[in-house]
Amino acid sequence: MSQDHEKRAKLDKLADAIMQDIIATSDDEIIAEVGKDDVDRARALFIEVKQELSRKLLAKARTELEDWKSAQGAGRISFDRIEARTRFGKIRADDTDFNRKMTIAARNGEAPTESDIDGLIDDWAELHRLDGEDEPK
């Protein structure tokens, strides 16, 4: 073994012994030796480090979310909402059974709201995107 390796091994043993001694020491003994003020400063420092780490993780998560949203948006199919609304109105007008079922499902027998129709159009576009079609038909 080289001399540097032997020194390193001795240092590792010493570090292990110190850690074992610290672990075996009671909280009261540590406070008596170090002092309550030093323990409080160490706690405050740990809290500060934890908060900073949390801020960094949150910033990273936000960045990853924005990247994911951008990637999802890139695959979206754009289509004319007015055209889709017109097609949807024609489907409802041409199929009275479908229109009746939609009315019952939408609002307990009341006609669907504009918000209901917008939601259906969004769902329709999403289904077409998932199917890989260029535009809703």
C-alpha positions, 0 to 999 in steps of 0.5 A: 500500500502506498503511503498516501493510501495508508494516510487516507485509510487512517483518516477514514477510520478517524472520521468513522470513530468521530461519527460514531462518537457523535451518534452515541452522544446524547442531545443534552451532552451535545448542547452542553458541549456546543451550546444552545445558541450554536444548536439554534444557529445550526437549525436555522442554517438547515432550515435556510438550506432546505428552503433554498433547495426547495426553491431550486426544485420548484423552479426546476419543476416549473421549467420542466412543466413549461417544457412539457406544455410546449412539447404537448402544444407542438403536437396539437392540431389547430382547427377553426373553432367556428367551423367546428361549432358549425359542424357540431350544430349541423350534426345536432340538427340532422340527428334529433336522437343525438340532440335529445340525448345531448340535451338530457346529458347536458343539463337535466333536460335543458339545452347545453350551454355555450361552455358545454359546447366549447368543452365538447369541441375541445374534447373532439379536437383532443380525440383527433389529435390522439388519433393523429388526424389533421383536423376534426371532420 
